[in-house]
Amino acid sequence: MIRPGPVTAVERDAHARAEVTRETFDRPAPAFTEARCAALDGLRTPMRIPRRARLHV
């Protein structure tokens, strides 16, 4: 049995990571229609930061 060297293992790992990253974005892409994107964009609202009282020294 021949074991792969460290370079081969790193290359295989890099290739697998690239494939997984591509698939992560490609799989759900058809589900994001313009109507769904608009609905999701409507959920984004800026967070309100409460005003703090000033401390007088």
Secondary structure, 3 states (H helix, E strand, C coil): CCCCCHHHHHHHHHHHHHHHHHHHHHCCHHHCCHHHHHHHHHHCCCCCCCCCCCCCC
